[in-house]
Amino acid sequence: MQLYKAKIIFDTSGLNKLKKEGANQRALIEKLGTKFEVRISETSVAELAATRDHGDRKQLVDVCERLLPYGRCLMPHNWILEEMPRLNTRYKGRFRWEDVDITAPMIEREILEREFLSQDSIAEESRIFAKAHNKRFIDVFQEARDRFGAQFPKDIQGLTLAELISMYKAEGGPFWKTVIGWYRRARLIQLNEPEAREFIRRCPPFHALVMAVPVAHYQYGIPRPNRKAEYDAGRNDLFMAVYLPYCDWFITDDHGQRSALEAIASEVGINVRILGFPEFCGEMCAP
């Protein structure tokens, strides 16, 4: 008897790949269900909801419905961002992030009933909303790029992501200001830096989510003449980092997101396999 099933999350790009499996899809999902507990993030469902083509959107939600018997849906990243500080404040030294129930039965019901997911008008509103939020997120770092070019010597152009993270996490650095600011917005409580350090040590989902900031800064805010797309991931792709502690496997078909999440998982110390869809299929079909 299999006592433990590894937990797996598909990013939206991974769900799109599953959709394109055609006649093989059902067999692949059934095999997947024998080996894994599937977790579907609200972030991915929201992205599917913004799919403009009605037929494509229906097929993507069909994939989620076929996955549901083998797992659960998870709450949105902003809910996790608020709930973890709330419970940490309430329970203080007894807080354990693993004990927080982040399952989302209301999203599961929507996948089955499709009251909103079937509506083209809501899809268009969702698409416009997501596009605007992503633009604002990236613009924050792109607008800072020229200021960085003026304030720092040219050798900053050779800065590595690891070096930028080290700068962010130095005593009094912007990483801790971000942790303190996000915590305060969630609970209206001001942490000091040692408390902020202790909180992220005890809460990997919050730590991983905040790590999206230095990664985005590195990709979009550091003036580099030959900027590569190594960590080219948008707002939702980066905020998917909050789910990394909740899975053993994470499947994405997006190279920039994969690189970004691998860097975040390494920094936070999350033991998760982040695979491209072809690698996942290869391992699933292995004897």
DOLUM-966453 format. One line per field, with one value per residue: residue in three letters; z, y, x of N, C-alpha, C in turn. Coordinates in Angstrom, 2 decimals. Layout:
BEGIN
resn: [Ala_...]
nw: [Z_...]
nv: [Y_...]
nu: [X_...]
caw: [Z_...]
cav: [Y_...]
cau: [X_...]
cw: [Z_...]
cv: [Y_...]
cu: [X_...]
//
This chain:
BEGIN
resn: [Met_Gln_Leu_Tyr_Lys_Ala_Lys_Ile_Ile_Phe_Asp_Thr_Ser_Gly_Leu_Asn_Lys_Leu_Lys_Lys_Glu_Gly_Ala_Asn_Gln_Arg_Ala_Leu_Ile_Glu_Lys_Leu_Gly_Thr_Lys_Phe_Glu_Val_Arg_Ile_Ser_Glu_Thr_Ser_Val_Ala_Glu_Leu_Ala_Ala_Thr_Arg_Asp_His_Gly_Asp_Arg_Lys_Gln_Leu_Val_Asp_Val_Cys_Glu_Arg_Leu_Leu_Pro_Tyr_Gly_Arg_Cys_Leu_Met_Pro_His_Asn_Trp_Ile_Leu_Glu_Glu_Met_Pro_Arg_Leu_Asn_Thr_Arg_Tyr_Lys_Gly_Arg_Phe_Arg_Trp_Glu_Asp_Val_Asp_Ile_Thr_Ala_Pro_Met_Ile_Glu_Arg_Glu_Ile_Leu_Glu_Arg_Glu_Phe_Leu_Ser_Gln_Asp_Ser_Ile_Ala_Glu_Glu_Ser_Arg_Ile_Phe_Ala_Lys_Ala_His_Asn_Lys_Arg_Phe_Ile_Asp_Val_Phe_Gln_Glu_Ala_Arg_Asp_Arg_Phe_Gly_Ala_Gln_Phe_Pro_Lys_Asp_Ile_Gln_Gly_Leu_Thr_Leu_Ala_Glu_Leu_Ile_Ser_Met_Tyr_Lys_Ala_Glu_Gly_Gly_Pro_Phe_Trp_Lys_Thr_Val_Ile_Gly_Trp_Tyr_Arg_Arg_Ala_Arg_Leu_Ile_Gln_Leu_Asn_Glu_Pro_Glu_Ala_Arg_Glu_Phe_Ile_Arg_Arg_Cys_Pro_Pro_Phe_His_Ala_Leu_Val_Met_Ala_Val_Pro_Val_Ala_His_Tyr_Gln_Tyr_Gly_Ile_Pro_Arg_Pro_Asn_Arg_Lys_Ala_Glu_Tyr_Asp_Ala_Gly_Arg_Asn_Asp_Leu_Phe_Met_Ala_Val_Tyr_Leu_Pro_Tyr_Cys_Asp_Trp_Phe_Ile_Thr_Asp_Asp_His_Gly_Gln_Arg_Ser_Ala_Leu_Glu_Ala_Ile_Ala_Ser_Glu_Val_Gly_Ile_Asn_Val_Arg_Ile_Leu_Gly_Phe_Pro_Glu_Phe_Cys_Gly_Glu_Met_Cys_Ala_Pro]
nw: [0.00_-0.89_1.10_1.04_-1.25_-3.58_-3.86_-6.44_-8.56_-11.30_-13.29_-15.14_-17.76_-17.81_-17.50_-19.91_-21.62_-20.86_-21.80_-24.53_-24.98_-26.11_-27.29_-25.56_-23.14_-21.02_-20.20_-19.34_-17.20_-15.52_-14.89_-13.66_-11.40_-9.91_-8.84_-7.74_-5.59_-6.69_-6.87_-7.44_-8.20_-7.21_-8.60_-11.13_-11.98_-12.12_-14.22_-16.27_-16.39_-17.66_-20.28_-23.60_-25.85_-26.07_-26.50_-26.02_-23.35_-22.15_-22.61_-21.07_-18.48_-18.38_-18.17_-15.57_-14.17_-14.62_-13.20_-10.60_-9.05_-8.03_-6.21_-4.68_-4.72_-4.24_-2.15_-3.11_-3.71_-2.40_-0.29_1.25_1.84_3.65_5.60_6.87_8.40_10.09_11.59_12.68_14.36_16.08_17.28_18.00_19.35_18.84_16.24_13.17_9.88_8.34_9.42_8.58_6.83_3.47_1.47_-1.08_-1.35_-2.61_-5.05_-6.26_-6.53_-8.39_-10.64_-11.26_-11.55_-13.05_-13.10_-13.42_-14.93_-17.43_-18.72_-21.23_-21.00_-18.42_-18.70_-20.42_-18.82_-16.75_-18.14_-18.92_-16.40_-15.27_-17.07_-16.70_-13.99_-14.12_-15.77_-14.16_-12.05_-13.24_-14.30_-12.04_-11.45_-13.86_-14.15_-12.18_-13.19_-14.63_-12.57_-10.99_-12.74_-12.68_-10.03_-9.30_-9.92_-13.15_-13.00_-11.81_-13.73_-14.16_-12.06_-10.22_-9.70_-7.20_-5.83_-5.78_-4.21_-1.82_-1.21_-0.89_1.39_3.35_6.57_7.51_4.92_1.80_1.56_4.10_4.78_2.97_3.88_6.44_5.70_4.17_6.09_7.95_6.48_6.32_9.00_10.48_12.28_13.44_12.74_14.03_12.60_13.51_14.29_11.86_10.44_11.94_11.47_8.66_8.65_9.88_8.18_5.24_2.88_2.89_2.85_0.34_-1.35_-0.95_-2.01_-4.68_-5.23_-5.19_-7.32_-9.51_-9.53_-10.25_-12.85_-14.24_-13.29_-13.09_-14.77_-17.59_-20.44_-22.17_-21.50_-20.50_-20.90_-18.72_-16.20_-16.88_-15.96_-15.32_-13.13_-11.98_-12.53_-10.93_-8.39_-8.03_-6.58_-3.93_-3.62_-3.71_-1.29_-0.83_-2.47_-4.01_-6.57_-9.25_-12.17_-15.16_-18.30_-18.96_-19.48_-18.29_-15.92_-14.70_-14.18_-12.43_-10.27_-9.48_-8.49_-6.33_-4.76_-4.06_-2.54_-0.40_0.62_-0.12_-0.76_-3.66_-6.81_-9.85_-12.94_-16.54_-18.90_-20.85_-19.54_-17.28_-18.47_-19.53_-17.18_-16.11_-17.92_-17.68_-16.89]
nv: [-1.19_2.20_4.67_7.33_9.90_11.74_15.27_17.31_20.17_21.89_24.52_27.14_26.98_24.33_23.08_23.82_22.30_19.74_19.91_19.80_17.21_15.63_12.65_11.14_12.29_11.61_9.06_9.71_11.44_9.70_7.88_9.63_10.21_7.89_8.10_10.60_13.29_15.76_19.27_22.19_25.46_28.58_30.72_29.68_28.88_31.36_32.47_30.75_31.45_33.85_33.28_34.06_32.79_30.93_28.15_27.14_27.88_26.33_23.74_23.83_24.16_21.79_20.03_20.68_19.79_17.05_16.51_17.02_14.79_13.66_15.32_18.62_22.08_25.16_28.06_31.61_33.48_35.97_35.63_33.73_35.29_37.11_35.48_33.97_35.87_36.70_34.39_33.83_36.03_35.61_33.09_33.16_31.81_29.24_28.97_27.23_26.88_24.70_23.77_25.38_25.51_25.64_24.87_25.16_24.90_26.35_27.10_24.65_23.96_25.89_25.09_22.78_23.65_26.02_28.66_31.22_30.77_30.07_32.33_34.66_37.44_37.86_36.59_38.36_40.68_39.66_39.13_41.71_42.88_41.24_41.71_44.45_44.53_43.00_44.59_46.90_45.80_44.98_47.42_48.89_47.98_48.33_51.09_51.83_51.19_53.04_54.80_53.14_52.78_55.28_55.57_53.54_51.99_50.93_48.25_47.00_45.94_43.42_42.00_39.17_37.14_35.90_37.58_39.95_39.15_38.71_41.34_42.41_41.01_41.81_43.24_45.52_45.73_45.94_43.67_42.95_45.17_44.89_42.48_43.33_45.42_44.10_42.35_44.16_45.36_43.22_42.62_44.94_45.28_46.10_44.65_44.20_44.01_41.60_40.09_39.87_38.32_35.95_35.26_34.66_32.55_30.64_30.41_29.31_29.64_32.41_33.52_32.58_33.91_36.63_36.54_36.83_39.49_40.42_38.78_39.67_42.28_41.85_40.81_42.82_45.32_45.83_47.50_46.10_45.68_43.51_42.04_39.01_36.63_35.01_34.93_35.69_36.26_36.84_38.67_36.88_34.42_34.59_34.92_32.44_31.14_31.00_28.63_26.63_25.36_23.63_21.45_18.56_18.16_20.46_21.59_23.17_24.85_27.00_28.63_30.91_31.23_28.78_28.96_31.15_30.19_28.00_29.30_30.67_28.54_27.31_29.33_29.64_27.14_24.98_21.77_20.74_19.42_20.92_20.80_20.67_20.18_18.08_16.59_15.75_14.09_12.14_10.94_10.01_8.05_6.28_2.97]
nu: [0.85_0.55_1.70_2.37_1.94_3.72_3.52_2.30_2.48_1.20_2.23_0.54_1.50_2.28_-0.21_-1.32_0.24_-0.58_-3.19_-2.76_-2.10_-3.99_-5.42_-3.94_-4.20_-6.08_-5.18_-2.61_-3.19_-4.58_-2.56_-0.83_-2.36_-2.09_0.39_0.81_-0.28_-2.27_-2.04_-3.77_-3.24_-4.73_-3.75_-3.08_-5.65_-6.88_-5.43_-6.19_-8.84_-8.65_-8.21_-8.72_-9.97_-12.88_-13.18_-10.58_-10.31_-12.33_-11.30_-8.97_-10.00_-11.35_-9.19_-8.31_-10.57_-10.41_-8.16_-8.89_-10.03_-7.77_-6.59_-6.36_-7.48_-5.66_-5.41_-5.29_-2.20_-2.13_-3.89_-2.53_-0.32_-1.43_-2.62_-0.61_1.02_-1.09_-1.75_0.72_1.07_-1.08_-0.58_2.05_4.91_4.01_3.31_3.03_3.73_3.02_0.69_-1.34_-4.28_-4.55_-6.21_-8.73_-11.85_-13.90_-12.88_-12.58_-15.28_-16.03_-14.58_-15.96_-18.63_-18.56_-19.57_-18.51_-16.19_-17.04_-17.82_-17.37_-17.15_-16.17_-13.75_-12.43_-12.32_-10.71_-8.36_-7.52_-7.20_-5.15_-3.06_-2.59_-1.78_0.55_2.13_2.45_3.88_6.34_7.16_7.91_10.50_11.84_11.73_13.46_15.89_17.50_18.19_19.76_21.88_23.07_23.84_25.57_28.78_30.09_30.66_28.56_27.04_27.93_26.97_25.90_22.95_23.01_24.76_23.28_21.11_22.44_23.14_20.58_19.75_21.45_22.27_19.83_19.01_17.05_15.45_14.55_13.09_11.02_9.82_8.99_7.27_5.26_4.27_3.27_1.19_-0.50_-1.16_-1.07_0.97_4.14_7.13_10.46_13.80_15.21_12.95_11.65_13.49_13.34_10.69_10.56_12.28_10.80_8.67_8.54_6.81_6.12_8.68_9.58_7.81_8.46_10.98_10.55_10.87_13.73_14.55_13.01_13.96_16.60_16.29_14.86_15.64_18.37_20.91_22.03_23.91_23.74_21.40_20.14_17.47_17.25_15.96_13.43_10.49_7.08_4.81_2.79_4.04_6.34_5.20_4.13_5.99_5.28_3.95_5.82_6.84_4.76_4.74_6.27_7.07_7.26_5.86_6.66_6.51_7.93_10.84_12.08_10.58_11.13_13.92_13.92_12.34_13.84_16.11_14.96_13.95_16.37_17.60_15.80_15.79_14.16_13.11_12.42_11.51_11.89_10.62_10.70_7.99_8.46_10.48_9.10_7.13_8.81_9.80_7.44_6.74_8.74_9.91]
caw: [0.00_-0.97_2.23_0.74_-2.64_-3.78_-4.26_-7.70_-9.02_-12.68_-13.64_-16.26_-18.97_-17.72_-17.77_-21.35_-22.24_-20.63_-22.70_-25.89_-25.08_-26.95_-26.93_-24.48_-21.92_-19.94_-19.70_-18.61_-15.94_-14.67_-14.38_-12.74_-10.16_-9.12_-8.26_-7.15_-5.14_-7.53_-6.26_-8.47_-7.55_-7.63_-9.59_-12.44_-12.34_-12.52_-15.55_-17.21_-16.49_-18.53_-21.65_-24.42_-26.69_-25.25_-26.63_-25.30_-21.91_-21.74_-22.59_-19.94_-17.26_-18.43_-17.62_-14.12_-13.65_-14.64_-12.17_-9.26_-8.24_-7.50_-5.38_-4.17_-5.13_-3.21_-2.05_-3.83_-3.01_-1.51_0.92_2.02_2.30_4.80_6.63_7.63_9.47_11.06_12.51_13.43_15.44_17.03_18.02_18.40_19.28_18.46_14.82_12.23_8.57_7.80_9.99_7.99_5.75_2.34_0.43_-1.54_-1.91_-3.46_-6.40_-6.77_-6.96_-9.62_-11.74_-11.58_-11.93_-14.10_-13.12_-13.93_-15.89_-18.76_-19.25_-22.04_-20.52_-17.25_-19.22_-20.93_-17.66_-16.04_-18.96_-18.81_-15.02_-15.09_-17.89_-16.05_-12.77_-14.50_-16.27_-13.02_-11.29_-13.95_-14.45_-10.82_-11.53_-15.06_-13.91_-11.28_-13.85_-14.95_-11.31_-10.61_-13.63_-12.28_-8.65_-9.08_-10.96_-14.28_-12.74_-11.36_-14.86_-14.06_-10.81_-10.32_-8.87_-5.83_-5.22_-5.50_-3.06_-0.64_-0.92_-0.40_2.70_4.33_7.69_7.11_3.49_1.33_1.74_5.41_4.71_2.27_4.81_7.48_5.09_3.81_7.34_8.54_5.71_6.61_10.39_11.12_13.35_12.96_13.21_13.85_11.67_14.04_14.24_10.45_10.12_12.58_10.82_7.38_8.94_10.28_7.21_3.89_1.82_2.91_2.42_-1.10_-2.03_-0.91_-2.88_-6.02_-5.40_-5.71_-8.63_-10.49_-9.57_-11.03_-14.26_-14.89_-12.73_-13.14_-16.13_-18.21_-21.88_-22.86_-20.54_-20.95_-20.41_-17.86_-15.14_-17.47_-15.47_-14.94_-11.74_-11.54_-12.58_-9.75_-7.16_-7.86_-5.63_-2.63_-3.56_-3.77_-0.10_-0.75_-3.46_-4.22_-7.99_-9.86_-13.62_-15.94_-19.64_-19.13_-19.07_-17.37_-14.63_-14.10_-13.64_-11.29_-9.14_-9.00_-7.67_-5.10_-3.97_-3.52_-1.50_0.75_1.14_-0.37_-1.47_-4.67_-8.17_-10.82_-14.20_-17.74_-19.20_-21.48_-18.51_-16.47_-19.23_-19.60_-15.92_-15.93_-18.81_-17.36_-16.21]
cav: [0.00_3.43_5.50_8.74_10.29_13.02_16.34_17.92_21.36_22.31_25.92_27.28_26.46_22.87_22.70_23.96_21.13_18.62_20.09_19.45_15.78_15.01_11.33_10.56_13.07_10.90_7.99_10.35_11.95_8.55_7.39_10.68_10.08_6.75_8.40_11.93_14.11_16.95_20.51_23.20_26.77_29.61_31.57_29.07_28.94_32.75_32.66_30.04_32.24_35.00_32.81_34.77_31.86_30.15_26.72_26.85_28.01_25.15_22.58_23.97_23.88_20.34_19.41_20.84_18.92_15.67_16.39_17.20_13.57_13.24_16.34_19.76_23.43_25.95_29.47_32.55_33.88_37.12_35.10_33.13_36.42_37.72_34.51_33.56_36.85_36.71_33.26_33.97_36.99_35.03_31.94_33.48_30.73_27.96_29.01_26.31_27.13_23.45_23.52_26.30_24.89_26.56_24.30_26.12_24.17_27.20_27.06_23.33_24.04_26.69_24.26_21.82_24.30_26.99_29.82_32.36_30.34_29.90_33.63_35.37_38.82_37.78_36.26_39.58_41.51_39.03_39.32_43.12_43.07_40.57_42.40_45.73_44.26_42.54_45.75_47.74_45.08_45.04_48.83_49.34_47.65_48.94_52.52_52.01_50.77_54.21_55.32_52.27_53.05_56.52_55.51_52.49_51.88_50.10_46.82_46.40_45.23_42.03_41.47_37.93_37.13_35.56_38.78_40.90_38.62_38.97_42.76_42.58_40.41_42.36_43.92_46.78_45.71_46.10_42.45_42.98_46.24_44.31_41.55_44.12_46.16_43.19_41.85_45.26_45.52_42.08_42.57_46.25_45.10_46.43_43.81_44.70_43.13_40.23_39.39_39.54_37.18_34.76_34.88_33.98_31.26_29.71_30.43_29.27_30.22_33.87_33.76_32.36_34.97_37.87_36.36_37.29_40.89_40.54_38.13_40.62_43.41_41.45_40.64_44.01_46.59_46.02_47.90_45.22_45.92_42.26_41.39_37.74_36.35_33.84_34.96_36.48_35.74_37.90_38.75_35.63_33.35_34.71_34.72_31.00_30.66_30.77_27.25_25.65_24.50_22.75_20.38_17.86_18.39_21.63_21.41_24.39_24.84_28.36_28.59_32.00_30.92_27.66_29.47_32.00_29.39_27.20_30.19_30.93_27.31_27.12_30.34_29.40_25.80_24.14_20.55_20.53_19.19_21.81_20.13_21.00_19.18_16.87_15.78_15.14_12.99_11.09_10.23_9.32_6.89_5.37_1.75]
cau: [0.00_1.32_1.31_2.60_2.05_4.38_2.60_2.74_1.77_1.45_2.01_-0.39_2.14_2.21_-1.60_-1.49_0.87_-1.49_-4.33_-2.34_-1.79_-5.01_-5.94_-3.11_-4.36_-6.76_-4.31_-1.52_-3.73_-4.87_-1.27_-0.39_-3.11_-1.62_1.70_0.91_-1.40_-2.21_-2.50_-4.04_-3.18_-5.68_-3.06_-3.25_-7.07_-7.15_-4.86_-7.05_-10.06_-8.38_-8.00_-9.70_-10.72_-13.80_-12.89_-9.33_-10.57_-13.08_-10.41_-8.06_-10.75_-11.58_-7.98_-8.36_-11.63_-9.91_-7.13_-9.47_-10.18_-6.47_-5.98_-7.12_-7.08_-4.98_-5.81_-4.42_-0.97_-2.37_-4.52_-1.43_0.48_-2.09_-2.98_0.56_1.26_-2.20_-1.64_1.97_0.79_-2.03_-0.05_3.42_5.89_3.39_2.94_3.65_3.14_2.49_-0.64_-2.32_-5.04_-4.66_-7.06_-9.74_-13.01_-14.73_-12.30_-12.94_-16.68_-16.11_-14.09_-17.01_-19.88_-18.18_-20.47_-17.75_-15.18_-17.64_-18.27_-16.37_-16.97_-15.30_-12.42_-11.81_-11.99_-9.59_-7.17_-7.11_-6.75_-3.86_-2.06_-2.27_-1.01_1.89_2.87_2.82_4.90_7.62_7.54_8.59_11.92_12.41_11.90_14.60_17.13_18.34_18.73_20.86_23.01_23.72_24.31_26.56_29.80_29.72_30.83_27.30_26.47_28.35_26.45_25.13_21.75_23.40_25.34_22.20_20.36_23.26_22.97_19.22_19.57_22.40_21.62_19.21_18.79_15.67_14.67_13.90_12.08_9.88_9.17_8.34_6.16_4.17_3.70_2.49_-0.05_-1.38_-1.61_-0.91_1.96_5.48_8.22_11.82_14.51_15.38_11.67_11.40_14.36_12.81_9.44_10.76_12.92_9.74_7.58_9.08_5.97_6.27_10.06_9.66_7.06_9.25_12.14_10.20_11.28_15.09_14.68_12.48_14.89_17.77_15.94_14.31_16.08_19.82_21.29_23.01_23.79_23.36_20.51_19.59_16.12_17.39_14.94_12.36_9.22_6.16_4.32_2.17_5.04_7.20_4.42_3.91_7.00_4.65_3.46_6.91_6.93_3.60_4.81_7.54_7.37_6.61_6.02_6.47_7.08_8.44_12.25_12.38_9.99_11.86_15.18_13.62_11.87_14.98_16.94_14.23_13.94_17.71_17.86_14.92_16.07_12.99_13.45_11.39_12.00_11.23_10.87_9.96_6.97_9.03_11.17_8.04_6.55_9.82_9.85_6.16_6.69_9.85_9.43]
cw: [0.00_0.12_1.92_-0.76_-2.72_-4.29_-5.48_-8.05_-10.46_-12.78_-14.82_-17.55_-18.98_-17.99_-19.26_-22.09_-22.05_-21.59_-24.10_-26.05_-25.87_-26.42_-25.79_-23.12_-20.77_-19.34_-18.87_-17.25_-14.99_-14.07_-13.36_-11.38_-9.31_-8.38_-7.44_-6.55_-5.86_-6.75_-7.34_-7.80_-8.08_-8.69_-10.99_-12.89_-12.80_-13.91_-16.61_-17.44_-17.45_-19.98_-22.56_-25.22_-25.83_-25.30_-25.89_-23.79_-21.38_-21.64_-21.40_-18.62_-17.21_-17.85_-16.10_-13.51_-13.61_-13.59_-10.76_-8.45_-7.56_-6.61_-4.95_-4.83_-3.94_-3.29_-2.80_-3.00_-2.05_-0.22_1.83_2.63_3.55_5.94_7.47_8.71_10.52_12.08_13.30_14.60_16.51_17.90_18.46_18.28_18.87_16.98_14.01_10.86_7.99_8.28_9.38_6.79_4.61_1.20_0.15_-2.17_-2.82_-4.90_-7.04_-7.28_-8.26_-10.82_-12.20_-12.13_-13.02_-14.23_-13.73_-15.04_-17.30_-19.43_-19.96_-21.52_-19.30_-17.68_-19.70_-19.80_-16.91_-16.81_-18.84_-17.42_-14.81_-15.86_-17.24_-14.80_-13.09_-14.98_-15.12_-12.22_-11.96_-14.10_-13.23_-10.92_-12.76_-14.88_-12.99_-11.98_-14.13_-13.68_-10.83_-11.46_-13.22_-10.91_-8.44_-10.20_-12.03_-13.98_-12.15_-12.49_-14.87_-12.80_-11.07_-9.44_-7.42_-5.11_-4.89_-4.29_-1.77_-0.23_-0.32_1.05_3.73_5.44_7.25_5.64_3.09_1.48_3.03_5.48_4.00_3.18_5.84_6.92_4.75_5.06_7.96_7.80_6.02_8.01_11.14_12.34_12.77_13.58_13.19_12.98_12.25_14.02_12.81_10.02_10.71_11.89_9.51_7.58_9.24_9.24_5.77_2.80_1.73_2.40_0.90_-1.87_-2.06_-1.82_-4.33_-6.28_-5.88_-7.06_-9.73_-10.63_-10.43_-12.52_-14.93_-14.43_-12.73_-14.56_-16.68_-19.72_-22.66_-21.96_-21.15_-20.31_-19.42_-16.80_-15.59_-17.11_-15.02_-13.49_-11.25_-11.52_-11.34_-8.47_-6.98_-6.89_-4.28_-2.48_-3.51_-2.50_0.00_-1.77_-3.46_-5.65_-8.44_-11.34_-14.35_-17.31_-19.98_-18.60_-18.06_-15.99_-13.94_-13.46_-12.39_-10.07_-8.60_-8.10_-6.32_-4.19_-3.33_-2.37_-0.24_1.39_1.00_-1.22_-2.45_-6.01_-9.11_-12.21_-15.35_-18.07_-19.89_-20.48_-17.65_-17.20_-19.34_-18.34_-15.65_-16.74_-18.54_-16.64_-14.72]
cv: [1.25_4.40_6.99_8.94_11.64_14.03_17.05_19.11_21.63_23.81_25.97_26.74_24.94_22.36_22.81_22.77_19.89_18.69_19.59_17.97_15.01_13.67_10.70_11.20_12.28_9.82_8.57_10.84_10.79_7.96_8.35_10.52_8.91_7.07_9.69_12.39_15.45_18.15_21.58_24.56_27.71_30.50_31.00_29.13_30.35_33.03_31.94_30.83_33.42_34.58_33.35_33.80_30.93_28.66_26.32_26.88_26.79_23.93_22.63_23.68_22.39_19.58_19.49_19.92_17.47_15.45_16.39_15.92_13.13_14.31_17.44_21.05_24.18_27.42_30.39_33.01_35.03_36.69_34.49_34.24_37.06_36.72_34.10_34.58_36.86_35.59_33.30_34.93_36.37_33.95_32.09_32.26_29.39_27.90_28.00_26.48_25.87_23.18_24.42_25.63_25.89_25.96_25.23_25.40_25.03_27.24_25.71_23.33_24.81_25.90_23.28_22.50_25.36_28.16_31.03_31.96_30.18_31.22_34.37_36.78_38.84_37.44_37.51_40.53_40.96_39.25_40.73_43.40_42.48_41.28_43.71_45.53_43.80_43.71_46.64_47.11_45.22_46.48_49.36_49.12_48.28_50.43_52.81_51.76_51.95_54.79_54.46_52.54_54.29_56.42_54.54_52.47_50.88_48.61_46.17_45.62_43.76_41.35_40.17_38.03_36.83_36.77_39.81_40.44_38.88_40.44_43.03_42.14_40.87_43.06_45.29_46.85_45.74_44.84_42.51_44.08_45.73_43.36_42.33_44.87_45.26_42.64_42.93_45.45_44.41_42.17_43.90_46.18_45.30_45.48_44.60_43.69_41.74_39.44_38.99_38.35_35.88_34.30_34.15_32.66_30.21_29.61_30.45_29.81_31.74_34.25_33.65_33.46_36.27_37.76_36.75_38.69_41.00_39.85_39.05_41.83_43.07_41.38_41.95_45.32_46.84_46.38_46.99_45.34_44.68_41.43_40.13_37.53_35.19_33.77_35.76_35.87_36.91_37.79_37.43_34.47_33.39_34.44_33.26_30.40_30.34_29.32_26.21_24.80_23.47_21.61_19.75_18.03_19.63_21.56_22.71_24.21_26.19_28.41_29.68_31.74_29.79_28.14_30.30_31.17_28.48_28.04_30.46_29.71_27.06_28.08_30.06_28.05_24.87_22.95_20.21_20.31_20.07_21.30_20.77_19.88_17.94_15.98_15.05_13.93_11.82_10.27_9.45_8.03_5.90_4.15_1.80]
cu: [0.88_0.83_1.44_2.69_2.74_3.36_3.17_1.85_2.18_1.23_1.04_0.21_2.14_0.81_-1.90_-0.89_0.00_-2.69_-3.99_-1.99_-2.84_-5.49_-5.17_-3.41_-4.98_-5.87_-3.17_-2.00_-4.04_-3.59_-0.70_-1.06_-2.70_-0.33_1.73_-0.41_-1.28_-2.75_-2.60_-4.10_-4.26_-5.06_-3.24_-4.71_-7.43_-6.58_-5.69_-8.34_-9.89_-8.11_-9.11_-10.58_-11.57_-13.48_-11.62_-9.56_-11.33_-12.17_-9.44_-8.76_-11.12_-10.39_-7.99_-9.42_-11.17_-8.83_-7.72_-9.64_-8.88_-5.83_-6.93_-6.64_-6.49_-5.38_-4.85_-3.24_-1.22_-3.06_-3.45_-0.57_-0.12_-2.31_-1.78_0.94_0.16_-2.04_-0.33_1.79_-0.10_-1.39_1.40_4.32_5.33_3.04_3.75_2.96_2.49_1.07_-1.73_-2.99_-5.21_-5.49_-8.24_-10.92_-13.88_-14.19_-12.61_-14.38_-16.81_-15.61_-15.18_-18.26_-19.71_-19.17_-19.78_-16.77_-15.74_-17.98_-17.15_-16.11_-16.04_-13.89_-11.70_-11.43_-10.78_-8.29_-6.63_-6.54_-5.36_-2.75_-1.64_-1.42_0.40_2.73_3.33_3.96_6.27_8.10_8.28_10.09_12.57_12.64_13.08_15.93_18.05_18.96_19.89_22.09_23.77_24.38_25.46_27.59_29.39_29.84_29.58_26.65_26.88_27.86_25.69_23.89_22.09_23.98_24.27_21.38_21.12_23.16_21.60_19.09_20.61_21.63_21.09_18.86_17.32_14.82_13.88_12.85_10.83_9.11_8.37_7.12_4.99_3.49_2.81_1.18_-1.04_-1.97_-1.53_0.01_3.34_6.49_9.51_12.57_14.77_14.08_11.31_12.24_13.81_11.52_9.69_11.50_11.86_8.62_8.11_8.14_6.10_7.66_10.15_8.95_7.85_10.47_11.84_10.72_12.73_15.29_14.16_13.40_16.10_17.44_15.59_14.92_17.57_20.22_22.40_22.85_23.36_22.48_19.90_18.21_16.13_16.30_13.72_11.01_8.36_5.71_3.75_3.16_5.94_6.44_4.00_4.92_6.38_4.20_4.57_7.03_5.80_3.64_6.21_8.03_6.60_6.92_5.70_7.09_7.68_9.87_12.58_11.82_10.76_13.16_14.95_13.21_12.97_15.88_16.27_14.23_15.30_17.99_17.05_15.21_14.88_13.41_12.33_12.07_11.20_11.62_10.12_8.98_7.55_9.76_10.15_7.46_7.53_9.88_8.56_6.11_7.82_9.32_9.72]
//
